[in-house]
């Protein structure tokens, strides 16, 4: 298998997705009409900030990428960009742009749970383009974090729905 994505690129993508997700929740907070909904979205933004910091620390601690053929590195970067820009995942800037302020907390939490599932699928897809065990493990760790966040979103959604 050709290595199209490095561990460093995986971490870079994870950090960016979390940063985008925090922006999404902050925009939702800015557009929300009540203190309780603003508090929910600010809490979720802070959670995304925590994920971003964790992934950035993991990236910093990881071994530095070894240089490979430049054309493969470029191909891997293009693959990631194509997937990230066209895939509706957690923190997608396109989704944040679509927020109007007319959405309820429940609407946004439902959207967020769907986007979180898509992020998990995104990372599972990345596992198909990495061949080395350490990067596979990194992806497993990121997926585990995203699954935990998905569960947190479901808990918050159920609380808001009163179920």
N, C-alpha and C positions, 0 to 999 in steps of 0.2 A: 504494500500500500504506500502511495506517495504521501508524504507529510505536507498537507496544504495549510495547516493551522498550527501555530506554535502555542506553547503554554502561555507565553507572554501575551499573545493575541487573544487567547481565551479570557485571560484576566482583564485585558484592556476592554474587551467587549462587555464583560460582566460589570465592570465599574461604570461604563457609559450607560448601560441599561438601567442600573440602579440610580444613577444621577438623573436620567430622564424620568424615571418613575417618581422620584422625589419632586421633580418639577410638576409632573402631572397632578400629584396630590396637593401641592401648594396652589396650583391654578384652581383646582376644585375648591380648596379652602377660600381662596379669594372670591370665587363666584358664589359661594354658599350664602344662604340667607340667615342662618341662625348660629348661635354660639356653639351649640352641641354638634352640629354638622362640621363647623370649622374645626372644633377640637378633634373630631374623628379623623379628618383629613390631615391635620397637622401631626397627629400621632402616627398616621401611616407614612407621612413624609419623613418623620424622624426615624421610623423603622427602616425605610429605604436608605437614609443617610448612614445608618448603622451597617447595613449590608455593604454599601459602597466602601465604607472604611475597612470593613473586614476583608473584602476582596482586594482592596488596595494593599493592605498589610500582607495578605497572602502572596500577592504579586511581588511585593518588595522582597519577601523572604525566599521566593522561588529562585532556582538557578537561572542565570541569564541565558537567553537563547543563543544557540550557536548559529553562526551564519550558514545559511544554505544557499543554493543557487538563487540568484536574485529573481529570476522569472517565476520560480515556485513561490517565493515570498510575495511577489506582486499578485500572483494568481490567488493565493490564499487570502490576501487583503481584499481583493476584488470580490471574492466569494462572500466574505463576511459582510462587506458593505452592501452587496446585492441582497443578501438575506435580511440584514438588519433594517435596511431602508424600505423593503417591501413587505415585511412580515409584521403583522399586528401583534406585538408582544408587550409585556409589561413596560410601561414607560415610553411607548411609541410616541414620538412627537406629533405624528399625524393624528393620533387619537386625542391627544391633549388639545390640539387645535380645534377639534370638533366640539369640545365642551362649550355650551352656551350659557350655563348658569340656570337653565330650566330643569336640570336633572335633579332628582332627589338623591339623598344619601344612598338609599337602596339601589337606585339606578346605577350610581357610580360604583358601588361595591359589587354589584352583579357584573358590571363591565370589568372591574379590576380582577375579579376571580377568573373570568374568561381569559383576560390578558395574561394572568399568572400561569394558567394552564398552557397557553401558547408559548410562554417563555420556557417552561419545562420542556415542551416539545422541541423548541429551538435548540436548547442545550443537548437534548437527546440526539438531535440531528447532527450537531457538531461532533458528537462522539464518532460518527461514521467517517469523518474526514481527519481524524487524528489516529496515529498508529502507535504512539508510545504510551506505555503504561502510566508514567507520571501525569501526563496530560489527561488521560482517561480518568485517573483518580481525582484530579482537580475538577473535572466536569461532574463527576459523581458528587463531590463535596458541594459544588454550586447547586446542583439539582436538589440535593438534600435541603439546602438553605431555602431554595424556592418552594419546595414542598411544605416546609414549616410555615413560610409566609402565606402560602395558599390556605393552610388550615387556619391561620390567624384571621385571614380575610373572611373565611366561612363563619368563624365564630362571631366576628364583628357584624357580618351580614345577618346572621340569625338574631343577634341582639337587636339590631335595628328593625328587623321584621317582626320582632316580638314572639319569635318561635323558639 
